[in-house]
Amino acid sequence: MASQNITQMIADAAAAAGVDPQLAINVAVAESALNQNARSSAGAIGVFQLMPATAASLGVDPTDLQQNITGGVTYLSQMLAMFNGDEASALAAYNWGPGNVATAQSKYGATWLSYAPAETQAYVSKILGGQQFTSTFAPLAPVAAAADSVLDSAQSFISNATSAAGGTLFGLSPQQFALLAGAGILAYFVLSELLD
């Protein structure tokens, strides 16, 4: 079957599973160069290089092209869900195993990927085009959420204060002042997290 048809099958399966079609295609290209006849020395089969046990857990026949694609996309979707949509973590889990990734993240925090096998690091980098920003900053998501909460409270307080002061504070509207204050607060949180 032509690679263009396989690419379309992957895109369709990904869209149905709520996975970025380009990400799914990139995984299949990295795994097998879209070759359904590919077999690894470890026993992985087909376009998405599904291990027999993984395929069995997904209820698919990895030797059947459509089922291999469905299974591969489903497994990728499961990894994305397990790691809260973090593509680098999901890709590393696809390659190295979710247990290994979870252990590395627990042990090493934001720098976990640098402790993964070289093959896994290269795999993630290849698929993401050398960009791993989501993984590096994923631990900052709770900080950003906290900063949003502080920003909402600050905006409410500043709005009340500026109303009492006649509508402006330091020549800024309540929204402008709150944004400025929020940016400072967020910068403080991010820097303190990064410098820990």
N, C-alpha and C positions, 0 to 999 in steps of 0.2 A: 504494500500500500504506500502511496506517495506521502512524503513527510508533511505536505500541505494538508492532506486529509487528516493525518494523525494530529497535527497542530489544531485543526478545527475541532476534532473530537475532544481534545484536552480542554480547549477553550469553552466548549459547550458544557462539559462535565464540571469544570471549575465554576462557571457562572451559576449552574444549578446548585452547587454546594456552597455558594457564597465566598469563593476563594478568588483572589485576583487571577484572572486567566493568564496574564503574562508571567506571574510568579510560578504558576503550575507548569507552564510550558518550559520555563527556565530550569525547573527541577528535572523535568523529563529529559531535556537536552543534556543536562549535567550527568544524569544517571546513565543514559544509554544512547545519546545522540538520536533519540526517537526510534531506536531499533528494537522491535518486539522480539527478535530472535536473540537478543543479548542475554548472556548468562555469565554471572560472576563466579569466581572460584569459591566464594562463600555460599553459592546456591541461589543468589538473587535472580529473578526472572523478569524479562520483558522491559517495556518502555520505562516504567517507574521502578524497575529493579526491586520488585517485592520479594521478600523472603517468604518461603512457603508457610511458615507459622503466622506471619503477619497477614498474608492473603487469607489463610484459613480463619483468622480472627475477624476479618472483614467480610467473610462469606463470599469470596470471589475466587475464580480460577485464574491464576496469574498468566497461564499460557494463552488465554483468550484476550485478544487485544482490547476489546471494549471493557471487559471486566477488569483487566489490568489497569486501564486508565481510570475507571470508576474507583477502584480500590486505592490507587495511588493518590488521587485527588481527595478521597475520603480520609486517608491517613494524614495527608498534609493538613487538611481541615482540622482534624483532631489535634495535631501538634500545635496549630495556631491557637485553637481554643484553650489547650492546656497551658500555653505560655502567653495568654491574654493578648493575642494578636501580634506579639513581637516576632517579626519575621526571622531575625537572626537566630533567636532561640529555637523557633520551630524548625528552621532548616538544619541547625546543628542536631536537634533531636531526630530529625528524619535520617540524618547520616550516622550519628553516633549513638542514638538511643535516648529517649526522654529521661530515663533514670540517671544516666551519666550527666546530662545537662542540668537537671535539677540539683544533683549533688554538687556539681561545679559552681553553680550559682549560689547555693547555700554557703559553700566554703569560701569562695573568692569574691562574691558580690559583683560589682560592675565590671571587674576585669576578668570574669570567668572565662571568656572566649580565648584569652591568651593562654589558658591552661588546658584547653582542649587539644586533641591530637592535631598535628600539622595538617593532616588530610581533611579534618573537619573545618579547620580555619580556612583552608584553601577553598573548600566546597562552599562555605558561606560567602566568602569574598567573591568567588566567581559568580554565584547566582545574584548577589546583590550589587554586582559591578564595583566591588571594592568599598562599598559604603555600609557601615554597620552602626549608623547613628541611633537607630531605634533601640538596639540592644544596649549600647553604651549608656543611653540616657533613660532607659526604662525604669531604673530604680528611682529616678527623680519624679516619676508620675505622682506619687503620694505628696511630694513636696509641692508640686505644681497645684494639686488639688487643695492643699492647705493654704497656699498663697491665694488661690481664687477665693476661698472662704474669707481670708483676711481682707482681701480687696473689696469684697461685697460689704463687709462690716465697715471698712474705712470709708467707702463711698457713702454709706448711709450716715455715718458720723459727720463726714465733711459736708455733706449736703445740708444737714441740720445746722452745722456751725456757720456755713456761708449764708444760709437764709437769715440767721440771727445777725450776721455781720453786714447785711445789705446786699447779698447776691454774689459777691466775689471774695476770694481769699488770695492775697498776693497777685491780684490781677487775673486770676484763673477762674474758670467756671468750676463748679463742683466736680463735674466729670473729668475735666482736664487735670485738676489737682489730684483726684483719686487715681487716675491712670499713672501720673507721675509718682505718687506715693507707692502704688502697687508695683510699679517697675522696680523701685528701690527695694521693696520688701522681697520681691521674687529674686532679685539679684543677690540679696543677702542670703536667702535660703539656699539658692543654687551654689553659691560660693562656699557656704559653710558645709554643704553636703560633699562637694568636690574636694575640699581641703581636709576632710576627716581622715 
